[in-house]
């Protein structure tokens, strides 16, 4: 319940901040262009609070916190007195209208840079792209435990998240990745990871794991914390046992146990589980049992739970002085924009799954998780969300800012505005496209609530 309430709260805070900046961009430029603004609303629906300034603009906070709008005086929507026609939006020049519409996304871009600047000044803590284990493809390529990835295909990476994104991008493009690492002795080496050989339909969310990579910070020792009654391990393993091997295969971390037990069960017959207990190494014969029903239906299980220790200390920190943080924030904004646009392009061309589209449920969960990790991570989340809002609003879809900009570009080219009929048809198309995207986002969100 606490997670649910926290997720709702931080989503409201996040969207409230971003929407306010977005709409303020429209409002500020509209006022500078001499347009009368009737309402500035954060949220939709019935106003919970409202005030009116001396210029007649109503500022409101509405009940549904999933967006906002700036309502301007416009002859296409209401009857405008002759004395106020000069301050109506539709009577402004096309360049002024372009500036007003573009100001919303521009405000989000500036906010993104400002948030990243603050994050870099504070310093964002994370984990380095240090390998804790390599297997399969990665081991065959020469990558080893202790290697720290510093560059992938010419792109410098400082953290495991950046390395994961670069590897995922190469895999989606069906390209091999040229990986530069520093080994345990800080000797630079270059390895080629043949990601182009991944099978068709691979899960884009787990590319590093499929390539045989496990990050050092994610590895937890396979120390038994609990033993289920009447399970395969009952009477054999005890709390505190450290599993060292399963059926002759070495175990270095808890995440290796389940796949090895599955292999043992599929092979049939009992196997030896080697453990360390009270300083002694023991070999115990255990026969896995196949689960019947539930989430683990059909899987071979040992029946143990592992100690879930606290997350290890961060070993990477991105921090700059106030002056150096500004170009760093601009570079990071450019990198994030490039990644986002690249993902959109790949989804349109079929090289990336539409499962990457997320909606408010995912936003709420990530907002809560980011807030729990600290101010630095929440600032990064807000920056990424602000940039996403900027990019999405610039898509040439009618009813979005990008759709209006497309109308004005056509007006510039043809010398006259589009007809009301053409604009109305575009609005219907835009609504249909937006409804489809929102439906897909909600569908992906709901699927994400269930374990895979």
C-alpha angles and dihedrals in degrees: 000000000000090000091050094050091044091051092050092047096049092045090054091047093047097047091041092056095044096044092047091054092044095051092041087059090057092043097048096050092042090056090047089053092051098252119149110235114208100185139008107195130181104199132007133265129026114010114245091189133010140172132180124220129212092269091059096254115144114217112202143175109208134202101251108064098197101103142330144222146211113225113206132189106269130169090215090064107032138014107267122206114241091246092059101043091099090062095048116114095230092057095058121099118271091249091054091049090049090051092050094049095043092049093077096059089039090056090053091050092051090047090052091054092046093050092048089048090054090046093052092047091052091040125241114237120210144140123279121240091257117150118233094183140359129200141158113003094007094051091047089053090056100255113145140189109278095032112132115210112224103165137022119190091338094311114120113229125195102176141037091250092057091047091049091051092049092049092047091051092052091048093050089050089050091238133136114246122233104215124194116198141175109227126215089282092049090250111149115236135172123221131179116224109202097219090155087075094063110119120261113270095028117168106262091202094065105039096132091051092048089051089055098254125138119182116233096234092055096058117101124183115257094245114156114239100171140009120210115232116252090011129131090264095047110116092013111058124045136200109275095031114137110216110223103171142004118209091340095311116119119245118209100167141016095254090066095060100073096053091046092049088049090053090048092051093048090050090055130225130056124309137198119261111197116207140172112232124176091340094310128109113229133185113213126187111227133174112207118226127222115239118236116207129342128070092315095050110154095010124122110239137191096199102233135122123212132225108263101209125195118278112273121252116280113260100189130060129181108202135150138175118262093267098042090046092068098064088039089055092048091050092048091049089052092049093049091047091050091050092048095047090044091053091050091050092050092050090051092049094044096247092115131042122250085229084089089074110097135185141200095300092059091042090054094049094047091045091055094045091049093049090051091053093057145268093294093057094043090052089051091050092050091049092051092046091048091051090048090052089051094051096043092050091052093057109116093246117131113248089032121090090254090057092054090048088053090053091051092048089054089048090054091050098046097035096234137064122268115264119265088245093055092047092048091051089050091052091055091049090048092050091050092049093046092047089051093050092047091048091051091047092052091046091053090045092053092047088051090060091067123071115251 
